[in-house]
């Protein structure tokens, strides 16, 4: 589900997405998730924010980490232990450097990606790629950038596109804003912004499948739930615990929808 973290188009491809200058997160934030297949606990995931120990051209950078592992019960059928690391500028939230270490069953893959935003190029395992957008992300940095989007003037039914690099390919992801909805979560009932990222029907998803994502309508903008129907059953990702949040849950700031 980490490979997701993403009608009318009000931001065209290549146009700069507006974002809040003050980050919605801080070093020390740690989010813990549970992934369920139907009623079965299938996997757990952890997202962390730290100050980067690696120096880049910008004065300060964040080190983002995501790790997803199958639960003990589900590991009997299939084992997954994936780790994603992204180093982003703390002011523009654009990525400098990204690594992806995939361990799924007997399958192994390691990707190393470098971003040159001045020249709008991305260097991956299979060469250098030219992007048409001034803002190109890896999947992890796209997730954290999305938390900082300025949604002040966004209306239900509007959509935006994000450009990202994955598997040695530059692609775009469309995300529709649905509206505001209060949902029950393991950490309480929360008012959330509801989104629907694009998915491609095929081997996993049905033709009419839709992915829904709920994000707290406060200064933190943390995803608390994601749900999608697949060919057989449904998959749900839920926030189990949150530590080191920058703001109290429910505290609204400028750029948060009302």
C-alpha positions, 0 to 999 in steps of 0.5 A: 500500500505504500506504493499507492502514497497517491474529473477536473484538473486544476493543476496541469502536468508540468505546472508547479503545485502550490505548497505550504511553506511550513512543513506538516511534519518534523523530525521524530515523527513516527507513524505505524500502520496495519494492513488488512486483507478482509479481516486478516492482518496481512502486514505492518508498516512504519514511516519515520522522519529524521534530520538527514545525516547526509549533506546535500546542496540545500542547507537542511534535509529530511531523511524519510524512511518507510518499511513494510513487512508481512505479519507473522500469520501471513508470512506462512503464505508469502514474505515481504520486507521492503524498505524505502528511503528518501532524502528531501529538501526541507523547504521545497520538499523535493527529493535529492536521493532515493533508495528502494530495497525490495524483498518479496518471497524469492524476489530481490531488487535494489534501486538507487535514484538521484534527482537533478531538479535544476535540469529536470532529470532523474538518474535511475538504474537504467540511465538518465530520464528527462522530466517535463515537470519542475516537481518530480518525486519518488513515491515516498517524497510524493507522499510527504509533499502531498501532506504539505499541499495548499488546499485552501481553494480546492473544491470537491470533484477537483483533481491534481496530478503529481509526477513521479519516478518508479521502476525506471519510468517517469509517470503521473498520478491523478488524485481527486479530492472528494470532500470532508468526512469524519471517520472512526480510527484506532486513535479516535474519530477524526475529521478527514480530507477524503481523496481518490488516487487513480488506480489501473484495473488489471491483475489485482483491481476490478474495472470499477475499483476505486481507492479511497484515502482519508487524511486528517484535516489538521496541521499534521495531514496524516493519512489514517485510512486507505481502502480499495476493493480488489478482484477478491475481497478488499484491502484496508490500511489503517493508522495504528499509532502516531508519535512525535506529531508536530501539532495536536490532532485536530488543530487546524492551520492555514491551508486546511479545508473548512 
